[in-house]
């Protein structure tokens, strides 16, 4: 189990899980994490009655986040 986890998280394929791998994984998806957190807090506030967010707006934001992640992933792959 440990070997497979290291293999999955080893971003630079050097056989070791180190700070460079973790930094690459966190920085790469940092903006997506923040966007997901904002959407989650907004939807929870909506469920609890603190806000009145339209569900179409929620799914628009989720779809936009997914499309931006795709574009970012393609851009990074072309740089390599």
C-alpha positions in Angstrom: 0.0 0.0 0.0 2.8 2.4 0.9 4.7 1.8 -2.3 1.6 2.4 -4.5 0.8 5.7 -2.6 4.4 6.9 -3.1 4.1 6.0 -6.8 0.8 7.9 -7.2 2.1 11.0 -5.4 5.6 11.0 -7.0 5.1 13.9 -9.4 8.7 13.9 -10.8 9.0 10.1 -11.0 12.3 10.0 -9.1 11.1 7.2 -6.8 10.9 9.3 -3.7 8.1 11.3 -2.2 9.7 14.6 -1.1 8.7 18.3 -0.6 9.1 19.0 -4.3 6.4 16.4 -5.2 4.1 17.7 -2.5 4.6 21.4 -3.5 3.9 20.5 -7.2 0.7 18.7 -6.3 -0.6 21.5 -3.9 0.4 24.5 -6.1 -1.0 22.9 -9.2 -4.4 22.5 -7.8 -4.4 25.3 -5.2 -6.8 27.6 -7.0 -9.2 24.7 -7.6 -9.2 23.8 -3.9 -10.0 27.5 -3.0 -12.8 27.6 -5.6 -14.2 24.3 -4.4 -14.1 25.6 -0.8 -16.0 28.7 -1.7 -18.6 26.8 -3.6 -19.0 24.4 -0.7 -19.4 27.1 1.9 -21.8 28.9 -0.4 -24.0 25.9 -0.9 -23.9 25.0 2.8 -25.0 28.6 3.6 -27.8 28.2 1.1 -29.0 24.9 2.7 -28.9 26.4 6.2 -30.9 29.4 5.0 -28.3 32.1 5.3 -28.3 32.8 1.6 -30.6 32.3 -1.4 -28.2 31.1 -4.1 -29.9 29.9 -7.2 -29.0 26.3 -8.1 -28.3 27.2 -11.7 -25.6 29.7 -10.4 -24.1 26.9 -8.3 -23.8 24.5 -11.3 -22.5 27.3 -13.5 -19.7 28.0 -11.0 -18.9 24.2 -10.7 -18.9 23.8 -14.5 -16.6 26.9 -14.9 -14.2 25.4 -12.4 -14.1 22.1 -14.2 -13.5 23.8 -17.6 -10.7 26.0 -16.1 -9.1 22.9 -14.6 -9.1 21.2 -18.0 -7.6 24.3 -19.7 -4.9 24.5 -16.9 -4.1 20.8 -17.3 -3.7 21.1 -21.0 -1.5 24.2 -20.7 0.8 22.4 -18.2 1.1 19.3 -20.4 2.1 21.4 -23.4 4.9 23.1 -21.3 6.5 19.7 -20.5 
